[in-house]
Amino acid sequence: MPQWPEPTERELEILKVLWERGEASVREVYEALRPRLGIAQNTVQAFLRIMDEKQLVAHRQEGRTFIYRPLADREQTHRRLVSRLLDQAFDGAIDRLVHSAFAVRQPSQTELAELEKLLEEARRAAEGPRPTGRRT
């Protein structure tokens, strides 16, 4: 499995657009980001060129238009970013990470139910495999 470089904050914003759309032109990425970030189209183009060199994205050409698609996997990128945050900011302490997250924003009832489900899955995984049959 290739090791992708970690995207910068702006590169991550561009990747979010590409993950959502599958692929997009510079103009489409620019139009998606402009309302939130106030970014210029030539800045988006420069970022995409750098991201292409870093192999975070790839492109194909349609006439004079470059169409970009993400090479960086969304889930793997999320895992690496969370792992880095957990290690660097919280010294690996998951409880401190979660406590800080809840201090920033209280989860909805739906999110709490999902967290309870994840906790149960983690408990089962920590217990290890259970015997599947009777011993004779």
N, C-alpha and C positions, 0 to 999 in steps of 0.2 A: 504494500500500500504506500503510495507516495506521501511524503511529508510536505504539506503545504505551508507556505509562510503565513504568519498570523497577519490578518488584515488590520490596517489602521482604522480609526473611527469612521473616517469618510469612506474608505473602501468597504467597510461593513455596511454602510448605508446603501452603497451602490449594489453590493451583493444581495441585500434584502429585496431590492427592486427586481434583480435578475432571478432570484429564487422564486419570487412571486409570479413573474411572467414567463419564466423559462428561457427567454431570450428577448433582447431589445436593442434598438439602435441607440446611438448617443443621444439623439433628440428625445427619444422616449424616456430614457433614464433621466435626462435633464428635466423634462416636463413633470416627471413623478417627484423629483426632489426639490425643484424650485420653490413651491409654496412653503415647504417646511424649512429649507436650509438657505434659501436665497442665493443659490449657487449659480455661477455662470456656465453656459453651455461649453465654452472652451476649457473650463476647469474640469468638467465631467469628462470631456474627451481626453484631457491629459491624464486624469486618474485611470481611465480605462486602458490607455496605452501602457501605463506603468503596471497595472494589474495584469495585463496580457504578458508583459515581460516577466512578471513574478509567477506566472502560470496560475493565477487566481481565476482568470477568465480566458476564454478563447474567442476568436471571431471568425466569421466568414464574410465574404463580400457579396453584396447584391448591387450591381452597378457601381456607383460611387459610395454607397452606404455600407458601413461596417455594422454587422449584427453580432452582438456579444451574447455569450452564454456563460453561466458560472461553471468553473471546474472545481472550485472549492465546495465540498459537501456541507449542507446547512447543519446537519446534526453533529458532524465531526467538528465543525468550526465552533458551534455552541459549546460542545464538551471541552474543547481546548481552552476557550475563553473562560468558562466557569472554573475549570481546573486551575488556570493561572490566577484568577481572582481569589479563589479559595486558598491557594498556597501563599500568594504574595500579601494579601490583605488580612487574612484570617488565620494564618499559620496552620492551615489544614483543618480548622475546627468548623465542621458543618453546622453545628448548633449556633455558633456566633454569626455565621452567614445568614441563616434562616431568621434569627432574632433581628438582625439588622434589616433584612428585607421586610419583615413585618412592621418594623418601626417606620419604614418609609411608606408602606401601603398595606392596609389591611386587606387580606384576601376575601373574595366573595364566597358565598356558601358553596357555589359550584367548585371554586378553586379549593376550598377546604375539603370537600368530598374527594376531589382528585388527589390532594395531598395525603388524605387518610388511606386511599387505595395504594398510593406509592409506598407509604410507610408499611402497609401490610405486605406488599411484595418484597420490600427490603427485609422485613422480619423473616419471611419464608426463605429468602435467599441466604440469610445469615445462619439459619438453622441447618442448612445443607439438605441434601436429598434424603427423602424419607424412604424407608423400606417399602418395596412394592408388593411383597408377598409374604405368606406365612413361612416361618422356619419349621422344618420337621425334624 
